[in-house]
Amino acid sequence: MPASAPDKTFPVSWEELHRNAKALAWRLVDMGPWKGLIGVTRGGLVPAAVVARELDIRIVETVSVIGYKSDDSRPELADEAQIVKFPANVGDGEGWLVVDDLVDTGRTFVVLRKLLPKAHFATVYAKPLGRPLVDTFITEVSQDTWIYFPWDVELQFTQPIANRRRGE
């Protein structure tokens, strides 16, 4: 999350994420067969599991990329996306499906596309800056919107949008 509270937020429930990940699988089903799927940790693990199940992909790898620094409650962009774990035996990505929850600025996918230029990149959500780097996605949100994924939030009261704009 940015250092200051975002103007626009987009909370995503578990049910909505599951439905959208399944919709992503529908878009991808006729593009296979796939050698396997590479989930981008950590956010991409949940949609990757749903997509792998729906496409009956049994070989699931992970790539761990640090694109944010600080703690998870108030992350900031890292100076450069850093790969801390890369899957073995995926070559240039040909026949592989890379799945993440979101493409935001595209920094993660810039790094991954250099290493996996022939892979197919898919996300559930896409923002305008990162959208050119993803091959398939479901929902586009504006660049200034912060997506709250279900694993990042707890149920609590929130002010109506109009009240937040007035500073109440």
Backbone as CSV, one residue per row, in Angstrom:
resi,resn,N_x,N_y,N_z,CA_x,CA_y,CA_z,C_x,C_y,C_z
1,MET,0.843,-1.178,0.000,0.000,0.000,0.000,0.884,1.235,0.000
2,PRO,0.491,2.271,-0.708,1.283,3.488,-0.730,1.397,4.101,0.664
3,ALA,2.405,4.976,0.837,2.651,5.579,2.147,1.430,6.324,2.678
4,SER,0.699,7.017,1.797,-0.532,7.678,2.225,-1.724,6.826,1.807
5,ALA,-2.830,7.036,2.476,-4.030,6.251,2.166,-4.478,6.538,0.735
6,PRO,-4.784,5.512,-0.030,-5.202,5.717,-1.417,-6.590,6.343,-1.496
7,ASP,-6.820,7.121,-2.564,-8.139,7.705,-2.791,-9.149,6.640,-3.175
8,LYS,-8.709,5.710,-4.002,-9.609,4.676,-4.499,-9.152,3.320,-3.988
9,THR,-10.105,2.560,-3.482,-9.790,1.209,-3.045,-10.756,0.233,-3.706
10,PHE,-10.285,-0.981,-3.873,-11.061,-2.021,-4.526,-10.928,-3.287,-3.695
11,PRO,-11.819,-3.478,-2.711,-11.730,-4.695,-1.903,-12.238,-5.906,-2.676
12,VAL,-11.509,-6.998,-2.565,-11.855,-8.225,-3.281,-12.131,-9.317,-2.247
13,SER,-13.287,-9.948,-2.328,-13.632,-11.042,-1.419,-13.039,-12.351,-1.951
14,TRP,-13.011,-13.355,-1.070,-12.557,-14.684,-1.491,-13.411,-15.204,-2.635
15,GLU,-14.731,-15.027,-2.533,-15.635,-15.525,-3.580,-15.378,-14.831,-4.918
16,GLU,-15.177,-13.513,-4.859,-14.924,-12.764,-6.090,-13.592,-13.176,-6.712
17,LEU,-12.572,-13.348,-5.891,-11.279,-13.776,-6.409,-11.383,-15.156,-7.054
18,HIS,-12.085,-16.065,-6.403,-12.264,-17.397,-6.964,-13.011,-17.340,-8.296
19,ARG,-14.089,-16.575,-8.342,-14.879,-16.440,-9.572,-14.027,-15.844,-10.700
20,ASN,-13.237,-14.821,-10.385,-12.409,-14.185,-11.418,-11.241,-15.067,-11.848
21,ALA,-10.678,-15.838,-10.924,-9.614,-16.773,-11.296,-10.172,-17.879,-12.196
22,LYS,-11.393,-18.299,-11.908,-12.035,-19.306,-12.757,-12.338,-18.716,-14.141
23,ALA,-12.742,-17.450,-14.182,-12.962,-16.778,-15.470,-11.652,-16.688,-16.254
24,LEU,-10.544,-16.475,-15.538,-9.234,-16.458,-16.196,-8.951,-17.819,-16.823
25,ALA,-9.268,-18.880,-16.105,-9.077,-20.231,-16.649,-9.908,-20.439,-17.909
26,TRP,-11.142,-19.934,-17.930,-11.975,-20.043,-19.127,-11.306,-19.369,-20.327
27,ARG,-10.669,-18.232,-20.094,-9.985,-17.533,-21.201,-8.753,-18.296,-21.675
28,LEU,-8.158,-19.073,-20.793,-6.902,-19.756,-21.107,-7.085,-21.179,-21.617
29,VAL,-8.244,-21.773,-21.413,-8.425,-23.207,-21.644,-8.105,-23.632,-23.080
30,ASP,-8.455,-22.833,-24.046,-8.206,-23.223,-25.435,-6.826,-22.810,-25.940
31,MET,-6.033,-22.186,-25.093,-4.687,-21.766,-25.490,-3.642,-22.835,-25.223
32,GLY,-3.991,-23.843,-24.436,-3.052,-24.909,-24.099,-2.870,-25.862,-25.249
33,PRO,-2.282,-27.008,-25.009,-1.930,-27.539,-23.697,-0.694,-26.834,-23.127
34,TRP,-0.610,-26.856,-21.802,0.483,-26.214,-21.094,1.425,-27.278,-20.532
35,LYS,2.726,-26.987,-20.576,3.707,-27.871,-19.928,3.520,-27.812,-18.419
36,GLY,3.157,-26.638,-17.933,2.961,-26.440,-16.506,2.625,-24.990,-16.234
37,LEU,2.463,-24.688,-14.971,2.075,-23.355,-14.532,3.119,-22.861,-13.534
38,ILE,3.442,-21.578,-13.618,4.359,-20.946,-12.668,3.578,-19.871,-11.932
39,GLY,3.368,-20.058,-10.635,2.681,-19.074,-9.813,3.686,-18.080,-9.257
40,VAL,3.348,-16.800,-9.328,4.230,-15.756,-8.804,3.882,-15.549,-7.337
41,THR,4.856,-15.848,-6.458,4.589,-15.706,-5.022,4.714,-14.247,-4.619
42,ARG,3.870,-13.912,-3.676,2.921,-14.703,-2.945,1.524,-14.524,-3.479
43,GLY,1.198,-13.322,-3.944,-0.169,-13.033,-4.360,-0.710,-13.923,-5.453
44,GLY,0.151,-14.422,-6.312,-0.302,-15.244,-7.414,-0.610,-16.676,-7.047
45,LEU,-0.292,-17.081,-5.817,-0.486,-18.482,-5.439,-1.945,-18.904,-5.414
46,VAL,-2.810,-18.051,-4.899,-4.230,-18.418,-4.821,-4.837,-18.517,-6.222
47,PRO,-4.725,-17.493,-7.073,-5.281,-17.664,-8.417,-4.579,-18.780,-9.207
48,ALA,-3.288,-18.984,-8.963,-2.572,-20.060,-9.664,-3.162,-21.420,-9.299
49,ALA,-3.513,-21.617,-8.038,-4.111,-22.885,-7.613,-5.455,-23.106,-8.294
50,VAL,-6.255,-22.053,-8.382,-7.566,-22.174,-9.029,-7.393,-22.460,-10.522
51,VAL,-6.521,-21.717,-11.170,-6.296,-21.910,-12.613,-5.735,-23.303,-12.879
52,ALA,-4.769,-23.751,-12.075,-4.196,-25.087,-12.264,-5.265,-26.167,-12.135
53,ARG,-6.144,-26.011,-11.167,-7.213,-26.985,-10.984,-8.155,-26.991,-12.178
54,GLU,-8.580,-25.805,-12.602,-9.552,-25.708,-13.692,-8.982,-26.160,-15.031
55,LEU,-7.688,-25.975,-15.242,-7.067,-26.389,-16.503,-6.433,-27.779,-16.394
56,ASP,-6.600,-28.426,-15.236,-6.048,-29.747,-14.970,-4.538,-29.788,-15.204
57,ILE,-3.864,-28.730,-14.731,-2.404,-28.659,-14.807,-1.850,-29.241,-13.514
58,ARG,-1.019,-30.272,-13.637,-0.470,-30.948,-12.466,0.931,-30.489,-12.113
59,ILE,1.633,-29.898,-13.048,2.992,-29.415,-12.762,2.890,-27.926,-12.448
60,VAL,3.083,-27.614,-11.179,2.971,-26.237,-10.701,4.282,-25.845,-10.036
61,GLU,4.915,-24.828,-10.591,6.160,-24.291,-10.050,5.874,-22.921,-9.455
62,THR,6.860,-22.361,-8.780,6.727,-20.993,-8.276,7.974,-20.201,-8.620
63,VAL,7.766,-18.908,-8.750,8.867,-17.958,-8.855,8.612,-16.923,-7.760
64,SER,9.645,-16.625,-6.989,9.507,-15.672,-5.895,10.195,-14.369,-6.283
65,VAL,9.403,-13.327,-6.347,9.907,-12.019,-6.744,9.564,-11.022,-5.650
66,ILE,10.558,-10.271,-5.215,10.315,-9.211,-4.240,10.225,-7.902,-5.006
67,GLY,9.017,-7.363,-5.056,8.797,-6.095,-5.741,8.488,-4.973,-4.777
68,TYR,8.277,-5.354,-3.513,7.963,-4.385,-2.470,8.942,-4.580,-1.326
69,LYS,9.162,-3.540,-0.568,9.991,-3.651,0.628,9.160,-3.241,1.833
70,SER,9.728,-3.339,2.990,9.048,-3.027,4.237,8.154,-4.192,4.621
71,ASP,7.303,-3.981,5.626,6.424,-5.068,6.037,5.166,-5.086,5.172
72,ASP,4.416,-6.158,5.256,3.246,-6.325,4.389,2.123,-5.346,4.675
73,SER,2.118,-4.747,5.857,1.007,-3.853,6.181,1.139,-2.501,5.490
74,ARG,2.368,-2.089,5.161,2.575,-0.807,4.485,3.740,-0.934,3.505
75,PRO,3.642,-1.824,2.513,4.770,-2.009,1.606,4.977,-0.806,0.682
76,GLU,6.211,-0.633,0.265,6.572,0.385,-0.711,7.292,-0.334,-1.841
77,LEU,7.321,0.281,-3.020,8.041,-0.334,-4.117,9.518,-0.462,-3.788
78,ALA,10.087,-1.609,-4.064,11.527,-1.789,-3.903,12.213,-1.036,-5.047
79,ASP,13.501,-0.793,-4.884,14.235,-0.075,-5.926,14.208,-0.841,-7.242
80,GLU,14.257,-2.154,-7.145,14.249,-3.010,-8.331,13.637,-4.344,-7.952
81,ALA,12.799,-4.903,-8.804,12.228,-6.216,-8.529,13.362,-7.238,-8.487
82,GLN,13.346,-8.084,-7.471,14.429,-9.035,-7.250,13.877,-10.458,-7.212
83,ILE,14.442,-11.333,-8.028,14.048,-12.738,-8.015,14.859,-13.451,-6.944
84,VAL,14.154,-14.082,-6.005,14.831,-14.800,-4.929,14.689,-16.316,-5.071
85,LYS,13.788,-16.766,-5.965,13.658,-18.195,-6.255,13.111,-18.330,-7.666
86,PHE,13.783,-19.119,-8.480,13.363,-19.320,-9.871,13.207,-20.808,-10.115
87,PRO,12.166,-21.208,-10.848,11.952,-22.646,-11.072,12.997,-23.244,-12.016
88,ALA,13.328,-24.486,-11.775,14.259,-25.210,-12.639,13.496,-25.814,-13.814
89,ASN,14.196,-26.080,-14.871,13.674,-26.834,-16.014,12.476,-26.188,-16.711
90,VAL,12.430,-24.859,-16.765,11.350,-24.194,-17.497,11.875,-23.510,-18.761
91,GLY,13.185,-23.586,-18.983,13.787,-23.023,-20.192,13.427,-21.564,-20.391
92,ASP,13.035,-21.250,-21.617,12.663,-19.866,-21.955,11.168,-19.618,-21.735
93,GLY,10.499,-20.589,-21.123,9.082,-20.440,-20.802,8.137,-20.975,-21.849
94,GLU,8.653,-21.474,-22.960,7.765,-21.972,-24.007,6.861,-23.071,-23.462
95,GLY,5.532,-22.879,-23.639,4.548,-23.842,-23.173,4.166,-23.673,-21.712
96,TRP,4.737,-22.696,-21.034,4.460,-22.467,-19.617,3.516,-21.283,-19.446
97,LEU,2.696,-21.378,-18.434,1.736,-20.340,-18.074,2.190,-19.703,-16.763
98,VAL,2.391,-18.385,-16.770,2.781,-17.644,-15.569,1.541,-16.924,-15.047
99,VAL,1.193,-17.156,-13.776,-0.032,-16.590,-13.199,0.302,-15.739,-11.976
100,ASP,-0.257,-14.536,-11.946,-0.139,-13.654,-10.789,-1.510,-13.061,-10.500
101,ASP,-1.662,-12.496,-9.322,-2.940,-11.890,-8.964,-3.159,-10.578,-9.691
102,LEU,-2.085,-9.809,-9.872,-2.196,-8.436,-10.349,-0.938,-8.033,-11.095
103,VAL,-1.104,-7.299,-12.171,0.019,-6.577,-12.767,-0.259,-5.108,-12.500
104,ASP,0.636,-4.463,-11.763,0.457,-3.081,-11.332,1.319,-2.175,-12.209
105,THR,2.554,-1.946,-11.821,3.460,-1.142,-12.644,4.100,-1.987,-13.739
106,GLY,4.077,-3.300,-13.568,4.686,-4.205,-14.531,6.126,-4.556,-14.211
107,ARG,6.668,-4.035,-13.123,8.074,-4.262,-12.785,8.403,-5.746,-12.623
108,THR,7.514,-6.501,-12.002,7.747,-7.932,-11.829,7.788,-8.629,-13.185
109,PHE,6.832,-8.302,-14.039,6.773,-8.977,-15.336,7.892,-8.548,-16.278
110,VAL,8.414,-7.349,-16.139,9.564,-6.933,-16.944,10.726,-7.884,-16.676
111,VAL,10.994,-8.148,-15.403,12.083,-9.046,-15.019,11.791,-10.467,-15.495
112,LEU,10.565,-10.938,-15.275,10.225,-12.313,-15.644,10.193,-12.525,-17.153
113,ARG,9.750,-11.545,-17.896,9.707,-11.690,-19.367,11.096,-11.815,-19.963
114,LYS,12.090,-11.200,-19.333,13.468,-11.353,-19.806,13.928,-12.798,-19.652
115,LEU,13.493,-13.441,-18.580,13.901,-14.816,-18.302,13.000,-15.855,-18.958
116,LEU,11.726,-15.487,-19.177,10.741,-16.413,-19.748,10.046,-15.756,-20.947
117,PRO,10.801,-15.396,-21.984,10.215,-14.629,-23.084,9.120,-15.347,-23.859
118,LYS,9.083,-16.669,-23.800,8.079,-17.412,-24.567,6.904,-17.892,-23.707
119,ALA,6.897,-17.537,-22.434,5.797,-17.935,-21.548,4.570,-17.072,-21.823
120,HIS,3.427,-17.558,-21.396,2.172,-16.806,-21.482,1.888,-16.245,-20.094
121,PHE,1.757,-14.917,-19.994,1.563,-14.240,-18.713,0.091,-13.889,-18.528
122,ALA,-0.455,-14.302,-17.381,-1.878,-14.089,-17.109,-2.056,-13.571,-15.680
123,THR,-2.974,-12.629,-15.517,-3.305,-12.108,-14.196,-4.814,-11.959,-14.083
124,VAL,-5.269,-11.908,-12.849,-6.680,-11.669,-12.622,-6.983,-10.185,-12.828
125,TYR,-6.142,-9.325,-12.258,-6.357,-7.878,-12.334,-5.183,-7.223,-13.052
126,ALA,-5.467,-6.132,-13.761,-4.421,-5.400,-14.471,-4.654,-3.902,-14.329
127,LYS,-3.562,-3.186,-14.131,-3.593,-1.720,-14.125,-2.949,-1.234,-15.422
128,PRO,-3.268,-0.024,-15.866,-2.799,0.455,-17.170,-1.288,0.392,-17.396
129,LEU,-0.475,0.714,-16.404,0.977,0.684,-16.610,1.495,-0.722,-16.884
130,GLY,0.914,-1.712,-16.253,1.385,-3.082,-16.427,0.661,-3.871,-17.492
131,ARG,-0.470,-3.376,-17.922,-1.313,-4.132,-18.858,-0.599,-4.580,-20.137
132,PRO,0.287,-3.762,-20.735,0.968,-4.239,-21.947,1.872,-5.454,-21.726
133,LEU,2.210,-5.741,-20.473,3.112,-6.855,-20.185,2.392,-8.166,-19.909
134,VAL,1.069,-8.138,-19.864,0.298,-9.338,-19.572,-0.453,-9.763,-20.839
135,ASP,-0.489,-11.062,-21.088,-1.152,-11.574,-22.289,-2.653,-11.741,-22.087
136,THR,-3.052,-12.161,-20.896,-4.459,-12.419,-20.604,-4.773,-11.923,-19.203
137,PHE,-5.878,-11.205,-19.047,-6.324,-10.766,-17.730,-7.842,-10.697,-17.730
138,ILE,-8.429,-10.495,-16.553,-9.879,-10.449,-16.421,-10.403,-9.043,-16.196
139,THR,-9.890,-8.338,-15.201,-10.452,-7.051,-14.806,-9.375,-5.977,-14.792
140,GLU,-9.666,-4.844,-15.411,-8.750,-3.707,-15.354,-9.257,-2.714,-14.316
141,VAL,-8.333,-2.210,-13.511,-8.642,-1.161,-12.539,-7.698,0.006,-12.801
142,SER,-8.103,1.196,-12.385,-7.282,2.380,-12.631,-5.971,2.300,-11.854
143,GLN,-4.967,2.998,-12.352,-3.639,2.956,-11.752,-3.646,3.464,-10.317
144,ASP,-4.524,4.408,-10.008,-4.549,5.006,-8.668,-5.460,4.258,-7.698
145,THR,-5.860,3.057,-8.048,-6.700,2.240,-7.176,-5.841,1.205,-6.466
146,TRP,-6.039,1.076,-5.160,-5.338,0.056,-4.388,-6.280,-1.125,-4.198
147,ILE,-5.839,-2.304,-4.616,-6.644,-3.513,-4.469,-6.337,-4.149,-3.118
148,TYR,-7.379,-4.370,-2.346,-7.245,-5.081,-1.076,-7.668,-6.529,-1.312
149,PHE,-6.691,-7.432,-1.300,-6.983,-8.842,-1.482,-7.463,-9.440,-0.165
150,PRO,-8.229,-10.532,-0.236,-8.834,-11.075,0.993,-7.818,-11.496,2.044
151,TRP,-6.611,-11.875,1.652,-5.600,-12.283,2.632,-4.937,-11.078,3.306
152,ASP,-5.240,-9.866,2.841,-4.636,-8.657,3.397,-5.548,-7.876,4.330
153,VAL,-6.781,-8.313,4.512,-7.742,-7.495,5.251,-8.459,-8.291,6.329
154,GLU,-9.040,-7.541,7.248,-9.927,-8.102,8.252,-11.246,-7.358,8.141
155,LEU,-12.330,-7.968,8.571,-13.620,-7.297,8.538,-13.638,-6.185,9.580
156,GLN,-13.989,-4.999,9.129,-14.101,-3.867,10.036,-14.950,-2.779,9.394
157,PHE,-15.403,-1.840,10.210,-16.211,-0.737,9.720,-15.365,0.173,8.840
158,THR,-15.991,0.713,7.811,-15.331,1.701,6.968,-16.304,2.843,6.693
159,GLN,-15.776,4.039,6.585,-16.589,5.216,6.295,-17.114,5.150,4.869
160,PRO,-18.304,5.705,4.594,-18.775,5.818,3.217,-17.796,6.660,2.393
161,ILE,-17.720,6.419,1.118,-16.790,7.122,0.229,-16.930,8.632,0.362
162,ALA,-18.155,9.148,0.350,-18.373,10.593,0.432,-17.785,11.166,1.717
163,ASN,-17.924,10.472,2.830,-17.375,10.945,4.102,-15.851,10.963,4.073
164,ARG,-15.232,9.970,3.448,-13.775,9.933,3.363,-13.255,11.081,2.540
165,ARG,-13.953,11.428,1.472,-13.529,12.557,0.630,-13.573,13.871,1.399
166,ARG,-14.544,14.009,2.304,-14.675,15.237,3.097,-13.747,15.227,4.303
167,GLY,-13.048,14.121,4.511,-12.125,14.039,5.631,-12.784,13.699,6.952
168,GLU,-13.967,13.180,6.925,-14.680,12.819,8.160,-14.187,11.503,8.704
